[in-house]
Amino acid sequence: MADSSLILASSSPRRAEILSALGIPFEVQAADVDETLRSGEDAGEAASRLAEAKARMIGLRHSRRWILGADTLVVLDQAILGKPRDAEDARRMLRLLSGREHRVLTGVALLRHGSPSRVLLEESRVQMATLTAEEVSWYVDTREPMDKAGAYAVQGLGSRFIEEIRGSYTNVMGLPARAVYRLMREAGDPSLALLALSCP
């Protein structure tokens, strides 16, 4: 592959789906980083730091390749809701989100080893419908919430519970398409800029 080709430092099928829909050629190499939040770190700082850490981990293996990393966090008031530990934790998160607006923050990092990284933070606001106990139990039983930040998938079965989204829809899925395009076009590499305008 050409040196300007993209590596997605994520095993998320949602992120891969978004890049594929954009027509951008890429390959997947998942980055296994410690996602523990640091003391005093807010959600935006954490999402940006983790996105860059994922990209840097893969960048160590590929000195001439562009690496795209991302991390998404769901925030209610000041509480960060990650992926649920188990079914009861998923129920707890859904009860917290029920009938309320929350924020979805995604940090996106683009870098090539040895060069400065470019990092953007995207924020969307999501209004969740008021959920009945029956709806919460049904949704958790589908198992869809179990590997999702905030215990729901906006593009999946959980879409029936979303009343409104302000901001990027693809950001709520886990990768803001416009931000990725901007990073690629503005990275200073003509080959990467052209890759951003590839056709599937």
Backbone torsions as a table, in degrees:
resi	resn	phi	psi	omega
1	MET	NA	155.7	179.5
2	ALA	-67.6	155.6	-178.6
3	ASP	-62.1	-26.6	-177.7
4	SER	-83.1	-5.1	-177.4
5	SER	-66.0	157.2	-168.0
6	LEU	-101.4	141.5	170.5
7	ILE	-115.3	127.6	175.2
8	LEU	-91.0	116.4	-177.3
9	ALA	-87.3	60.2	-176.2
10	SER	-161.5	143.7	175.2
11	SER	-95.9	5.6	-176.8
12	SER	-67.6	120.6	176.7
13	PRO	-65.8	-27.2	178.1
14	ARG	-65.9	-44.3	179.7
15	ARG	-65.1	-41.2	177.5
16	ALA	-62.4	-38.9	179.0
17	GLU	-61.9	-41.1	-178.7
18	ILE	-67.1	-46.0	177.8
19	LEU	-61.8	-40.8	178.3
20	SER	-62.3	-41.3	179.8
21	ALA	-64.3	-30.5	177.2
22	LEU	-75.5	-13.1	-178.7
23	GLY	79.5	16.1	-177.7
24	ILE	-88.5	121.5	177.7
25	PRO	-67.0	137.3	-178.9
26	PHE	-160.5	166.0	168.5
27	GLU	-129.4	158.7	-176.0
28	VAL	-104.0	131.3	169.5
29	GLN	-140.0	104.5	-174.5
30	ALA	-68.1	139.8	177.2
31	ALA	-105.7	127.6	-179.7
32	ASP	-102.8	95.0	-179.6
33	VAL	-116.9	155.7	176.6
34	ASP	-72.2	116.6	-176.0
35	GLU	-97.1	17.1	176.9
36	THR	-64.1	132.5	179.2
37	LEU	-76.7	145.2	178.8
38	ARG	-84.6	153.1	179.5
39	SER	-59.8	127.8	178.4
40	GLY	80.4	1.1	-178.2
41	GLU	-82.6	129.5	177.1
42	ASP	-86.6	172.6	-172.0
43	ALA	-63.5	-40.9	179.9
44	GLY	-63.9	-43.4	177.3
45	GLU	-61.9	-43.2	-178.1
46	ALA	-65.3	-46.1	-178.9
47	ALA	-62.1	-41.6	179.5
48	SER	-66.9	-44.5	-179.1
49	ARG	-62.9	-44.5	-177.5
50	LEU	-69.1	-37.5	176.4
51	ALA	-59.8	-45.3	-179.9
52	GLU	-67.8	-38.9	179.5
53	ALA	-62.1	-40.6	178.6
54	LYS	-63.7	-44.7	-179.8
55	ALA	-65.2	-41.1	-178.8
56	ARG	-66.0	-36.8	179.6
57	MET	-59.9	-45.7	179.2
58	ILE	-72.9	-33.5	180.0
59	GLY	-61.8	-27.1	177.9
60	LEU	-63.1	-25.5	-178.9
61	ARG	-90.0	-15.8	-172.1
62	HIS	-136.5	91.9	-172.4
63	SER	-71.0	-20.3	-175.2
64	ARG	-115.8	9.4	-177.2
65	ARG	-106.7	148.0	173.5
66	TRP	-83.0	134.2	-177.6
67	ILE	-119.3	133.8	177.2
68	LEU	-113.1	121.0	177.0
69	GLY	-117.7	152.0	179.6
70	ALA	-150.0	151.0	174.0
71	ASP	-146.1	133.7	-176.3
72	THR	-119.3	133.8	177.7
73	LEU	-129.3	143.0	175.3
74	VAL	-102.9	131.3	-174.8
75	VAL	-126.7	125.3	174.9
76	LEU	-116.8	118.5	-168.8
77	ASP	56.0	-116.9	176.6
78	GLN	-110.0	3.4	-178.2
79	ALA	-86.2	131.3	178.4
80	ILE	-93.0	125.1	179.1
81	LEU	-105.4	110.1	178.0
82	GLY	-89.3	-152.1	176.4
83	LYS	-78.5	138.1	-177.8
84	PRO	-65.0	143.8	178.7
85	ARG	-71.7	-34.8	-177.1
86	ASP	-160.5	-175.6	-176.1
87	ALA	-62.8	-38.8	-179.8
88	GLU	-66.0	-38.4	177.6
89	ASP	-66.3	-37.5	176.1
90	ALA	-63.0	-42.3	177.3
91	ARG	-61.8	-41.9	179.3
92	ARG	-59.7	-46.4	-179.6
93	MET	-62.9	-44.3	-179.1
94	LEU	-64.9	-36.9	176.4
95	ARG	-65.4	-37.3	178.2
96	LEU	-65.6	-41.6	-176.8
97	LEU	-76.5	-22.5	-174.7
98	SER	-53.1	123.9	175.2
99	GLY	73.3	11.4	-174.6
100	ARG	-127.8	160.6	174.3
101	GLU	-93.4	139.2	175.6
102	HIS	-134.9	169.1	179.8
103	ARG	-106.7	144.6	172.2
104	VAL	-119.2	120.0	-178.0
105	LEU	-113.5	129.5	174.9
106	THR	-124.9	122.8	170.0
107	GLY	-88.8	136.0	178.9
108	VAL	-126.9	127.4	-179.0
109	ALA	-123.8	135.8	176.0
110	LEU	-126.2	126.4	-178.7
111	LEU	-153.8	162.7	169.5
112	ARG	-129.5	136.1	-172.2
113	HIS	-52.5	130.0	179.1
114	GLY	92.1	-7.5	178.7
115	SER	-113.4	156.5	176.6
116	PRO	-61.1	142.6	178.0
117	SER	-84.6	153.8	173.9
118	ARG	-114.2	126.7	-175.8
119	VAL	-128.6	132.7	174.4
120	LEU	-122.6	150.5	174.8
121	LEU	-120.3	123.7	-179.9
122	GLU	-109.4	137.9	178.1
123	GLU	-125.7	133.1	172.4
124	SER	-125.1	154.5	176.9
125	ARG	-116.0	133.5	-174.2
126	VAL	-125.0	129.0	175.5
127	GLN	-99.9	117.3	178.6
128	MET	-91.6	139.6	175.2
129	ALA	-67.2	160.8	173.4
130	THR	-72.3	123.7	-174.9
131	LEU	-101.4	137.2	173.8
132	THR	-81.6	164.0	177.1
133	ALA	-59.8	-37.6	178.7
134	GLU	-62.5	-43.0	-179.3
135	GLU	-65.8	-41.9	178.8
136	VAL	-61.7	-47.0	-179.7
137	SER	-63.5	-43.1	178.6
138	TRP	-59.6	-46.6	-175.5
139	TYR	-66.2	-43.0	178.6
140	VAL	-63.4	-37.2	179.9
141	ASP	-65.1	-22.5	177.1
142	THR	-72.1	-17.0	-179.0
143	ARG	75.0	-4.4	179.8
144	GLU	-59.2	-37.4	-176.6
145	PRO	-68.9	-13.0	-162.4
146	MET	-69.8	-24.4	179.1
147	ASP	-120.1	28.7	-177.3
148	LYS	-118.1	135.1	172.8
149	ALA	-59.8	130.6	-178.2
150	GLY	78.7	-0.5	174.6
151	ALA	67.0	33.1	172.3
152	TYR	-153.6	157.7	176.6
153	ALA	-118.7	115.1	-175.9
154	VAL	-66.4	-26.5	-177.0
155	GLN	-95.8	-0.2	-175.3
156	GLY	-113.1	-143.3	179.6
157	LEU	-61.0	-29.4	-179.2
158	GLY	-68.5	-11.8	-178.2
159	SER	-61.0	-24.6	-179.0
160	ARG	-68.2	-14.0	-178.3
161	PHE	-103.0	2.9	-177.4
162	ILE	-97.4	119.0	-178.4
163	GLU	-88.5	-36.5	-175.7
164	GLU	-158.6	145.4	172.9
165	ILE	-127.7	127.9	173.7
166	ARG	-110.7	116.3	-176.1
167	GLY	113.4	-161.7	-173.8
168	SER	-74.2	124.6	175.7
169	TYR	-67.6	-42.1	-178.8
170	THR	-66.6	-25.2	174.1
171	ASN	-62.6	-41.3	179.2
172	VAL	-66.7	-30.6	174.9
173	MET	-69.7	-27.2	177.6
174	GLY	131.6	-3.6	178.9
175	LEU	-156.3	107.1	-177.9
176	PRO	-71.2	111.8	-172.4
177	ALA	-59.6	-44.7	-178.5
178	ARG	-62.7	-41.2	-179.5
179	ALA	-63.8	-40.9	178.4
180	VAL	-62.1	-46.7	179.0
181	TYR	-58.9	-46.3	-179.9
182	ARG	-60.1	-45.8	-179.3
183	LEU	-59.8	-43.4	-178.9
184	MET	-66.9	-40.0	-178.4
185	ARG	-72.1	-29.0	-173.7
186	GLU	-102.7	9.2	-175.4
187	ALA	-75.2	-13.4	178.8
188	GLY	90.4	7.9	178.2
189	ASP	-113.3	110.6	-177.9
190	PRO	-57.0	-34.9	-179.9
191	SER	-66.5	-39.7	178.8
192	LEU	-69.2	-38.0	177.8
193	ALA	-60.9	-40.6	177.6
194	LEU	-68.5	-35.4	178.8
195	LEU	-61.4	-32.9	178.8
196	ALA	-65.1	-20.2	179.3
197	LEU	-108.8	24.3	177.4
198	SER	-66.6	156.4	174.0
199	CYS	-108.5	140.6	179.5
200	PRO	-66.2	NA	NA
